[in-house]
Amino acid sequence: MRSRRLAFPALLAALLLGGLLRLGFRLERGTQSAPAEDVLAPAEEVDAAAARAEESPVGLPIAAETPSAAADPRDAPSEGAITGLVVDRYEAPVSGARVKAAGIEARTDHQGEFMLEGVPAGAHALTVSQEGFAALVVSEVEPESNLSITLARLGGVSGQIVDAGTGLGVEDFSVRVLSTAGKTARHERFDGSGGSFALDSLPPGTYVLEAAAQGRASGPVTIEIEDDQIIDGLEIPIGPKNTSKGG
């Protein structure tokens, strides 16, 4: 009976020792060699990491691009300047010309140059005028524009109103100048001139002249005035007095 009691503790000790030995062996194997899949990263991950390293000069993660915000209309300039040059048809500078847009006015310098500052944003009509030249309007001009403007010099016409029957000059008459649109551009009276007349300061264009004197009238005479042109020696015959009575 005593021998059995001694054998049981010895058996238990032997079992415990064997378990510890097997556990130590497994731990030693785990530290010496690990499965390849636990140590080596897949080839796809290596390639992706290399690509990221090439894109980032310092090897740092590349931040995603943030979409740029849409331009705010309120950031646009509220005003600006309009500059330009004013010349005649010979490209000679026109000095002292009046330039105006959006209520802002300036004069051209001796070189024909001008600047309108503080012009509000948007499209504006710009007018240019100078004595001896036809006024000009340039539409849809916006700030920051740089213009090249050519002004046309005014022209005129002179001649004589004669009696269609005798060929003599007619006294006390009037000459009316009509535009091609039928609007009266000028209407002047002449007296004691022996039939002579002269009309100046006419912008280039097409006109119709009509003369009248003491109940008599001429037929329409069409003329074409070009830049800086004076038509001289125009003779306009005027017919006999109309004696017919209305019925």
C-alpha positions in Angstrom: 0.0 0.0 0.0 2.8 2.4 0.8 4.6 1.6 -2.5 1.5 2.7 -4.5 1.4 6.0 -2.6 5.0 6.7 -3.6 4.5 5.8 -7.2 1.6 8.2 -7.9 3.5 11.5 -7.1 6.4 10.3 -9.1 4.1 9.6 -12.1 2.6 13.0 -11.7 6.0 14.7 -11.7 7.1 12.9 -14.7 4.0 14.0 -16.6 4.5 17.6 -15.7 8.1 17.5 -16.7 7.3 16.0 -20.1 4.7 18.7 -20.8 7.1 21.5 -19.9 9.8 20.0 -22.2 7.3 19.8 -25.1 6.2 23.4 -24.6 9.8 24.7 -24.5 10.5 22.9 -27.8 7.6 24.5 -29.5 8.5 28.0 -28.3 12.1 27.5 -29.5 10.9 26.5 -32.9 8.6 29.6 -33.1 11.5 32.0 -32.5 13.8 30.3 -35.0 11.5 30.1 -38.0 8.1 31.7 -38.8 5.9 30.9 -41.7 6.9 32.7 -44.9 3.5 34.2 -45.3 3.9 35.9 -41.8 7.3 37.5 -42.7 7.2 38.3 -46.4 4.7 40.9 -47.7 2.8 40.0 -50.9 4.5 41.2 -54.2 1.5 43.4 -55.0 1.9 45.4 -51.7 5.7 45.8 -52.4 5.0 47.2 -55.9 2.4 49.6 -54.6 4.7 50.8 -51.9 7.5 51.4 -54.4 5.2 53.4 -56.6 4.1 55.6 -53.7 7.7 56.2 -52.8 8.6 57.3 -56.3 5.6 59.8 -56.4 6.6 61.2 -53.0 10.2 62.7 -53.0 10.6 62.3 -49.3 8.8 59.0 -49.0 5.9 60.6 -47.2 2.2 59.8 -47.9 0.9 61.9 -50.8 -2.1 63.9 -49.7 -5.2 63.7 -51.9 -5.8 66.8 -54.1 -8.5 69.0 -52.8 -10.9 70.3 -55.5 -10.4 74.0 -56.1 -13.3 76.1 -55.0 -15.4 77.8 -57.7 -14.4 81.5 -58.4 -16.5 83.8 -56.4 -18.0 86.6 -58.6 -17.5 89.0 -55.6 -13.7 88.5 -56.1 -13.8 90.2 -59.5 -12.6 93.8 -59.7 -15.3 96.3 -59.2 -13.7 98.9 -61.4 -10.8 99.4 -63.8 -9.3 101.7 -66.4 -9.9 102.2 -70.1 -6.9 103.4 -72.1 -6.5 104.2 -75.8 -5.2 106.2 -78.6 -7.1 108.7 -80.9 -5.8 109.5 -84.3 -7.1 110.8 -87.7 -7.1 108.9 -91.0 -3.5 109.8 -91.6 -2.6 108.3 -88.1 -1.7 111.7 -86.7 -2.6 112.0 -83.0 -5.7 114.0 -82.2 -4.9 116.0 -79.0 -7.5 117.5 -76.8 -10.2 115.1 -77.8 -12.9 114.6 -75.2 -13.4 110.9 -74.2 -16.2 109.9 -71.9 -17.7 106.7 -70.5 -19.8 105.9 -67.5 -19.8 109.5 -66.4 -16.0 109.6 -66.3 -14.2 112.1 -68.7 -10.7 112.7 -69.9 -8.8 114.5 -72.7 -6.3 113.1 -75.0 -2.7 114.4 -74.5 -0.4 115.7 -77.3 0.3 112.1 -78.3 -3.5 111.3 -78.6 -3.4 109.0 -75.6 -6.0 108.9 -72.9 -6.9 107.1 -69.7 -10.3 106.8 -67.9 -9.7 105.6 -64.4 -12.3 104.1 -61.9 -14.7 102.9 -64.6 -17.2 100.5 -63.0 -17.3 96.9 -64.1 -19.5 96.1 -67.1 -20.0 97.2 -70.7 -20.2 100.9 -71.4 -20.7 103.3 -74.4 -17.6 105.4 -75.0 -17.9 108.7 -76.9 -15.1 110.6 -78.5 -15.5 114.2 -79.8 -13.2 117.0 -81.0 -13.8 120.2 -82.9 -13.4 119.6 -86.6 -14.1 115.9 -86.3 -17.2 113.7 -86.5 -18.2 112.5 -83.0 -17.8 108.8 -82.6 -19.5 106.3 -80.2 -17.9 102.9 -79.4 -20.2 100.5 -77.7 -19.6 97.6 -75.3 -16.4 98.9 -73.9 -15.3 97.3 -70.6 -12.7 98.2 -68.0 -9.1 97.2 -68.8 -9.8 97.7 -72.5 -7.1 99.4 -74.7 -8.6 101.1 -77.7 -7.3 102.4 -81.0 -9.8 105.0 -82.3 -9.8 106.8 -85.7 -11.8 110.0 -86.0 -13.1 111.3 -89.3 -12.7 115.0 -90.2 -15.8 116.9 -91.0 -16.5 117.9 -94.6 -18.8 120.4 -96.4 -20.4 121.5 -99.7 -20.6 124.8 -101.5 -22.1 126.0 -104.7 -24.9 128.2 -106.2 -28.6 128.1 -106.5 -29.6 129.3 -110.0 -32.8 130.0 -111.9 -33.6 127.0 -114.2 -34.8 129.4 -116.9 -32.2 132.2 -116.9 -29.2 130.5 -115.2 -28.9 133.5 -112.9 -28.3 133.2 -109.2 -31.4 133.3 -107.0 -31.6 135.7 -104.1 -33.3 134.9 -100.8 -33.3 131.1 -100.7 -32.9 128.2 -98.3 -31.0 124.9 -98.5 -32.1 121.9 -96.6 -29.7 118.9 -96.0 -31.4 115.5 -95.4 -29.7 112.4 -94.2 -30.3 109.1 -96.0 -32.8 108.3 -93.3 -34.8 111.3 -94.3 -34.0 113.4 -91.2 -33.0 117.0 -91.5 -29.3 117.4 -90.8 -29.2 121.1 -91.6 -31.6 123.9 -92.8 -30.1 127.3 -93.5 -31.3 130.5 -95.2 -29.1 132.7 -97.5 -29.9 136.2 -98.6 -28.1 138.7 -100.8 -25.4 136.1 -101.8 -26.2 136.0 -105.5 -27.3 132.4 -105.1 -24.0 131.3 -103.5 -24.1 129.0 -100.4 -21.7 127.0 -98.3 -22.4 124.4 -95.7 -19.6 123.0 -93.5 -19.1 120.7 -90.5 -20.9 117.8 -92.2 -19.8 114.3 -91.0 -18.8 111.9 -93.8 -21.9 110.3 -95.4 -24.6 110.5 -98.0 -26.9 113.5 -98.1 -29.8 114.9 -100.2 -29.9 118.6 -100.8 -33.1 120.6 -101.6 -33.3 124.3 -102.3 -36.4 126.5 -102.1 -37.0 130.2 -102.9 -40.2 132.3 -103.1 -42.5 129.4 -103.7 -40.1 127.7 -106.0 -38.2 124.5 -105.3 -35.4 122.4 -106.7 -35.3 118.7 -107.3 -33.4 116.5 -104.8 -29.6 116.4 -105.3 -27.7 113.6 -103.8 -24.0 114.0 -102.7 -21.5 111.9 -100.9 -19.1 113.5 -98.5 -15.9 111.7 -97.5 -13.5 112.2 -94.7 -12.2 115.8 -94.8 -13.8 116.5 -98.2 -15.2 119.8 -99.4 -17.5 119.5 -102.4 -17.2 122.8 -104.3 -18.9 124.3 -107.3 -22.2 122.4 -106.9 -25.0 124.0 -109.0 -28.6 123.4 -108.1 -31.3 124.7 -110.5 -34.5 125.9 -109.1 -37.7 125.7 -111.2 -40.3 128.3 -111.9 -42.8 129.3 -109.3 -45.6 126.9 -108.9 -48.8 128.8 -109.8 -51.2 125.8 -109.7 -54.1 126.1 -107.3 -55.3 123.2 -105.2 -58.8 122.0 -106.2 
